[in-house]
Amino acid sequence: MPALAWQVLVFGVIGVSSVVTAIRTLAIARQPIHLRWELAPVPQSGVKGGYGGSYLEDFEWWSQPRRHARAAALIYIAQEMFLLRSVWKNNRGLWPLTFALHYGLYLIAGLFLGMAVIAVLSMAGLDPLANQLLRESLSAVALLGYLLGSVGVIGLLLKRALDPHLRSFNTISRYLNLLFLGAVFLSGSYAWFHSKDYVAEVGRLARGLITLNPNATVAFPLSFHIVAALLFLLYLPLTDMIHFIAKYFTYHAVRWDDRPQNGRMEKEVRGLLTQPVSWAATHIALGGRKDWAGITAPDANDEATS
Amino acid sequence: MKRRLRLRDFPKDGESQLVEIHADDLMPLSSVCGDEERAARWQAVSEAQKSRLVCNLDGVVAVGIPRPKTEREKGKSIDLFLSGLRKLVSVQDNWTFLQPLLLSLDYCAQCQTCSEACPIYLGSGRNDLYRPTYRAEIFRRLVNKHARPGGKLLAKAYRGDVELNWTTLTRLCELSYRCTLCRRCTQACPMGVDNALLTRELRKLFSQQLGWNPEELHENGTVLQLKVGSPTGMKPRVARDNIEFLDKDFAETIGLEISTPWDKQGADVLLIHSAGDMLSWPENPMAFAILCQAAGISWTLSSEAPGYDGVNYGLFYDDIQLARIAVRHAEIARKLGVKKIVMGECGHQHKALMAVADRLLVGDLNVPRESVMPFLENLVFGGKIRFDPSRNNFPVTLHDPCNIVRSLGIVEPQRRILRYLCPQFREMTPHGVDNYCCGGGGGLSVMSQTNFTDWKVNIAGRIKFRQVIEAFSDQPTPEVKKYVCAPCLNCKMQFRDLFEHYGAQERFGITFGGLAELIVNAMVGIQRPFIEWQEY
């Protein structure tokens, strides 16, 4: 395939994938304010953090200063991301497989990002890949990532197909997600074993793409891997595999959102209370009132029952 | 070998039960309990009840959906449900929980990590029907298919399908009341998906769109509360008379004058009890009266409906009813000009009025609201009341009401009180934010249609009873009197059923009650023990 086609394909797919991901992220972020539905433990600093206590434990909590616990939240999320804490705690049988899959993803995503950075540095006249130790380290990271990912995908496919606790819940989407990931990891493994110096080869490709070099070439096994990865990138934002973004909202915007009402919230809620309500049950539109404020007003029920 | 229940079984064979519950399958109780037969008592739904009500899930009836007379009725219900699905994912009709709902619908990985956290799934002996994900996935597939663009095509080709028919509808409605909304599953979920929220959204859809809801929660619950003041049926005058009678009665018993203030304008504290306590556990509101009086608190009860009953069953099934009651409570506090509202010992009152309704109470309705736990802690450690902890020298354990502890993170104030006043206090395992639900959460404790109580005590409360027994396993004999502190009316109602069923008092000497009673029991100057160890 000509170099130009590679450049269009790679940057095009990255662009489309980023735009779709951004659209889905904004769709979540732009939902209206919701009623509080927090769940302990909400990360706290100090003693409360140890047992899941909240500010509501304090006598006349509204007169106490609010303490933010960003470090505690970061630690919690880091444990979730890097140790898969909840799965370890509650589903030990699944943990090794999902851990392998996630670390495969982290290592390969990290590798490709690293290679992009190295390509940019090479434009400035630097050549980090000339360092053999770095090249060999990155090569080991790549192999580890591909193998871990492959083990994770194959293990999860087998578990999904054979474990009676999971089988009933399988859908085509579940298998397709794993097959896409499997194609990435297995094609990557194949490219790694086929190449004499995998990191140098990926480095040349990255540099060729970033410098828009018209003479850049890619050997077959690597090109197959790149196409598989690009197809996965296109597919990813259409699926629930973007839970790495959704998780920010399930935690920060729901489970950990215990902020008391403030002026900004009140303004938004006052607007929402003017929304019409069309639920059909007979107890909803008492007294002929039609919006949230009307049907929940203190005197709404008096009219309906008088 | 147990037959596995599949999702595709759900819409089939609507005239028969989807699953059978067998006593042998249930989670074993503690070896201390022995007598497994007691745990297996189960009354079947009668043929007469079956001819009247839909009974096609698990042999238990909680909601009591009347059998339709015509096919047209069935079709109409299905049409209503379909339009309800679309309303559920619209800003206009469901802004209140839209973002959490969509997140929980769209990002479940079906890893089943939540199942092992669910006390009902575990108590049932891992019955597939009671997995947190089972009902959630049926619901998810229906939303995806009928309320999302391209849903029908994607259901077949990608996301997974489930047929919507009368059987699906009725089973799903019943199944939405086989969850206590305790949210242990949510804590376990690596994605933060909330299956309890999905269950509540389902209940909402059935209530707000089809008018299908348990009589105990709706007609005899929120509707009655808005109409007369309390689901107990107590009108303001009766509530006031009851408390005035109790003031006199308890004053004679303990040798202290008690005078509960009513409608005191400008009081510091508006205390809102659950009216059920006034009738079933009157020692609880009396204990508060004694403590507030002894500490010199400026406080009041309200005799304006529904200001003397803090329950809000809307939390369990209906946003509109929830909002109506919460707004009324806040309006009463505003009119009285109190400095704060203090929740009584009631878990869902805490969650409804302190957290869920917080963003609904705009303007001067946003009266500060405080949990009873720090309020009592301040009384106990404030130095105005003298205590003698040796009066509480019997084994005490603490039940953590989910809506106070797991939902709101109010964990330690009650423990600091118990560690100070109860020399033999011991924890259950697990406890605090990891506690197990009593089995009566989510409104289940007030529901008792047909054989539902059998289900609550045999399955929903099974783990909790085992926890209680194990907490007292060092002194299991009935001669040693033991106390489960359950600072929540709904939990107490479930403990009443649970302890009666398992014979907790006669076999193990275990009783239960609130936190305020234990505090008063340790007060210096009370002539007789406040806790009387009587039958429930």
HADDOCK unambig.tbl for C-alpha pairs under 7 A between the chains (distance, minus, plus):
assign (segid A and resid 28 and name CA) (segid B and resid 99 and name CA) 6.87 0.50 0.50
assign (segid A and resid 31 and name CA) (segid B and resid 99 and name CA) 5.74 0.50 0.50
assign (segid A and resid 32 and name CA) (segid B and resid 95 and name CA) 6.26 0.50 0.50
assign (segid A and resid 34 and name CA) (segid B and resid 95 and name CA) 6.20 0.50 0.50
assign (segid A and resid 34 and name CA) (segid B and resid 96 and name CA) 4.65 0.50 0.50
assign (segid A and resid 34 and name CA) (segid B and resid 97 and name CA) 5.16 0.50 0.50
assign (segid A and resid 34 and name CA) (segid B and resid 98 and name CA) 6.79 0.50 0.50
assign (segid A and resid 34 and name CA) (segid B and resid 99 and name CA) 6.76 0.50 0.50
assign (segid A and resid 35 and name CA) (segid B and resid 96 and name CA) 5.33 0.50 0.50
assign (segid A and resid 35 and name CA) (segid B and resid 97 and name CA) 6.27 0.50 0.50
assign (segid A and resid 35 and name CA) (segid B and resid 356 and name CA) 5.46 0.50 0.50
assign (segid A and resid 35 and name CA) (segid B and resid 357 and name CA) 6.78 0.50 0.50
assign (segid A and resid 35 and name CA) (segid B and resid 359 and name CA) 6.01 0.50 0.50
assign (segid A and resid 36 and name CA) (segid B and resid 355 and name CA) 5.64 0.50 0.50
assign (segid A and resid 36 and name CA) (segid B and resid 356 and name CA) 4.73 0.50 0.50
assign (segid A and resid 37 and name CA) (segid B and resid 356 and name CA) 6.27 0.50 0.50
assign (segid A and resid 38 and name CA) (segid B and resid 407 and name CA) 6.17 0.50 0.50
assign (segid A and resid 39 and name CA) (segid B and resid 406 and name CA) 6.10 0.50 0.50
assign (segid A and resid 39 and name CA) (segid B and resid 407 and name CA) 4.61 0.50 0.50
assign (segid A and resid 39 and name CA) (segid B and resid 408 and name CA) 6.52 0.50 0.50
assign (segid A and resid 40 and name CA) (segid B and resid 406 and name CA) 5.10 0.50 0.50
assign (segid A and resid 40 and name CA) (segid B and resid 407 and name CA) 5.67 0.50 0.50
assign (segid A and resid 40 and name CA) (segid B and resid 408 and name CA) 6.30 0.50 0.50
assign (segid A and resid 40 and name CA) (segid B and resid 409 and name CA) 5.13 0.50 0.50
assign (segid A and resid 40 and name CA) (segid B and resid 433 and name CA) 6.37 0.50 0.50
assign (segid A and resid 41 and name CA) (segid B and resid 409 and name CA) 6.52 0.50 0.50
assign (segid A and resid 41 and name CA) (segid B and resid 433 and name CA) 6.92 0.50 0.50
assign (segid A and resid 52 and name CA) (segid B and resid 409 and name CA) 5.90 0.50 0.50
assign (segid A and resid 52 and name CA) (segid B and resid 433 and name CA) 6.47 0.50 0.50
assign (segid A and resid 53 and name CA) (segid B and resid 409 and name CA) 4.53 0.50 0.50
assign (segid A and resid 53 and name CA) (segid B and resid 410 and name CA) 5.72 0.50 0.50
assign (segid A and resid 53 and name CA) (segid B and resid 411 and name CA) 5.74 0.50 0.50
assign (segid A and resid 54 and name CA) (segid B and resid 408 and name CA) 6.87 0.50 0.50
assign (segid A and resid 54 and name CA) (segid B and resid 409 and name CA) 4.80 0.50 0.50
assign (segid A and resid 54 and name CA) (segid B and resid 410 and name CA) 6.21 0.50 0.50
assign (segid A and resid 56 and name CA) (segid B and resid 410 and name CA) 6.22 0.50 0.50
assign (segid A and resid 57 and name CA) (segid B and resid 374 and name CA) 5.84 0.50 0.50
assign (segid A and resid 57 and name CA) (segid B and resid 410 and name CA) 5.03 0.50 0.50
assign (segid A and resid 57 and name CA) (segid B and resid 413 and name CA) 6.60 0.50 0.50
assign (segid A and resid 58 and name CA) (segid B and resid 374 and name CA) 6.06 0.50 0.50
assign (segid A and resid 59 and name CA) (segid B and resid 374 and name CA) 5.10 0.50 0.50
assign (segid A and resid 59 and name CA) (segid B and resid 375 and name CA) 6.32 0.50 0.50
assign (segid A and resid 60 and name CA) (segid B and resid 370 and name CA) 6.57 0.50 0.50
assign (segid A and resid 86 and name CA) (segid B and resid 188 and name CA) 5.75 0.50 0.50
assign (segid A and resid 86 and name CA) (segid B and resid 189 and name CA) 6.51 0.50 0.50
assign (segid A and resid 86 and name CA) (segid B and resid 190 and name CA) 5.21 0.50 0.50
assign (segid A and resid 87 and name CA) (segid B and resid 113 and name CA) 6.38 0.50 0.50
assign (segid A and resid 87 and name CA) (segid B and resid 190 and name CA) 6.45 0.50 0.50
assign (segid A and resid 90 and name CA) (segid B and resid 113 and name CA) 5.76 0.50 0.50
assign (segid A and resid 90 and name CA) (segid B and resid 116 and name CA) 6.65 0.50 0.50
assign (segid A and resid 90 and name CA) (segid B and resid 188 and name CA) 6.44 0.50 0.50
assign (segid A and resid 91 and name CA) (segid B and resid 113 and name CA) 5.16 0.50 0.50
assign (segid A and resid 166 and name CA) (segid B and resid 111 and name CA) 6.92 0.50 0.50
assign (segid A and resid 166 and name CA) (segid B and resid 112 and name CA) 6.99 0.50 0.50
assign (segid A and resid 168 and name CA) (segid B and resid 6 and name CA) 5.31 0.50 0.50
assign (segid A and resid 168 and name CA) (segid B and resid 7 and name CA) 6.42 0.50 0.50
assign (segid A and resid 169 and name CA) (segid B and resid 110 and name CA) 6.59 0.50 0.50
assign (segid A and resid 171 and name CA) (segid B and resid 158 and name CA) 6.59 0.50 0.50
assign (segid A and resid 171 and name CA) (segid B and resid 159 and name CA) 5.95 0.50 0.50
assign (segid A and resid 171 and name CA) (segid B and resid 160 and name CA) 5.30 0.50 0.50
assign (segid A and resid 172 and name CA) (segid B and resid 158 and name CA) 4.96 0.50 0.50
assign (segid A and resid 172 and name CA) (segid B and resid 159 and name CA) 6.58 0.50 0.50
assign (segid A and resid 173 and name CA) (segid B and resid 158 and name CA) 5.10 0.50 0.50
assign (segid A and resid 173 and name CA) (segid B and resid 159 and name CA) 5.80 0.50 0.50
assign (segid A and resid 240 and name CA) (segid B and resid 106 and name CA) 6.43 0.50 0.50
assign (segid A and resid 240 and name CA) (segid B and resid 107 and name CA) 5.23 0.50 0.50
assign (segid A and resid 243 and name CA) (segid B and resid 107 and name CA) 6.11 0.50 0.50
assign (segid A and resid 243 and name CA) (segid B and resid 191 and name CA) 6.92 0.50 0.50
assign (segid A and resid 246 and name CA) (segid B and resid 103 and name CA) 6.95 0.50 0.50
assign (segid A and resid 247 and name CA) (segid B and resid 191 and name CA) 5.64 0.50 0.50
assign (segid A and resid 247 and name CA) (segid B and resid 192 and name CA) 6.56 0.50 0.50
assign (segid A and resid 250 and name CA) (segid B and resid 103 and name CA) 6.60 0.50 0.50
assign (segid A and resid 250 and name CA) (segid B and resid 192 and name CA) 5.21 0.50 0.50
assign (segid A and resid 250 and name CA) (segid B and resid 193 and name CA) 6.94 0.50 0.50
assign (segid A and resid 251 and name CA) (segid B and resid 192 and name CA) 6.20 0.50 0.50
assign (segid A and resid 254 and name CA) (segid B and resid 100 and name CA) 6.37 0.50 0.50
assign (segid A and resid 260 and name CA) (segid B and resid 358 and name CA) 6.90 0.50 0.50
assign (segid A and resid 261 and name CA) (segid B and resid 358 and name CA) 6.29 0.50 0.50
assign (segid A and resid 261 and name CA) (segid B and resid 359 and name CA) 5.45 0.50 0.50
assign (segid A and resid 266 and name CA) (segid B and resid 359 and name CA) 6.94 0.50 0.50
assign (segid A and resid 266 and name CA) (segid B and resid 362 and name CA) 6.06 0.50 0.50
assign (segid A and resid 275 and name CA) (segid B and resid 92 and name CA) 5.58 0.50 0.50
assign (segid A and resid 276 and name CA) (segid B and resid 92 and name CA) 6.39 0.50 0.50
assign (segid A and resid 277 and name CA) (segid B and resid 92 and name CA) 6.62 0.50 0.50
assign (segid A and resid 277 and name CA) (segid B and resid 93 and name CA) 5.39 0.50 0.50
assign (segid A and resid 278 and name CA) (segid B and resid 93 and name CA) 6.57 0.50 0.50
assign (segid A and resid 279 and name CA) (segid B and resid 208 and name CA) 5.64 0.50 0.50
assign (segid A and resid 279 and name CA) (segid B and resid 209 and name CA) 5.21 0.50 0.50
assign (segid A and resid 280 and name CA) (segid B and resid 208 and name CA) 6.50 0.50 0.50
assign (segid A and resid 280 and name CA) (segid B and resid 209 and name CA) 4.68 0.50 0.50
assign (segid A and resid 280 and name CA) (segid B and resid 210 and name CA) 6.83 0.50 0.50
assign (segid A and resid 281 and name CA) (segid B and resid 207 and name CA) 6.94 0.50 0.50
assign (segid A and resid 281 and name CA) (segid B and resid 208 and name CA) 5.15 0.50 0.50
assign (segid A and resid 281 and name CA) (segid B and resid 209 and name CA) 4.75 0.50 0.50
assign (segid A and resid 281 and name CA) (segid B and resid 210 and name CA) 5.45 0.50 0.50
assign (segid A and resid 281 and name CA) (segid B and resid 211 and name CA) 4.89 0.50 0.50
assign (segid A and resid 282 and name CA) (segid B and resid 211 and name CA) 6.97 0.50 0.50
assign (segid A and resid 284 and name CA) (segid B and resid 208 and name CA) 6.84 0.50 0.50
assign (segid A and resid 296 and name CA) (segid B and resid 320 and name CA) 6.56 0.50 0.50
assign (segid A and resid 296 and name CA) (segid B and resid 323 and name CA) 5.96 0.50 0.50
assign (segid A and resid 296 and name CA) (segid B and resid 324 and name CA) 4.61 0.50 0.50
assign (segid A and resid 297 and name CA) (segid B and resid 324 and name CA) 6.63 0.50 0.50
assign (segid A and resid 298 and name CA) (segid B and resid 324 and name CA) 6.70 0.50 0.50
assign (segid A and resid 298 and name CA) (segid B and resid 327 and name CA) 6.25 0.50 0.50
assign (segid A and resid 298 and name CA) (segid B and resid 328 and name CA) 5.38 0.50 0.50
assign (segid A and resid 301 and name CA) (segid B and resid 226 and name CA) 6.84 0.50 0.50
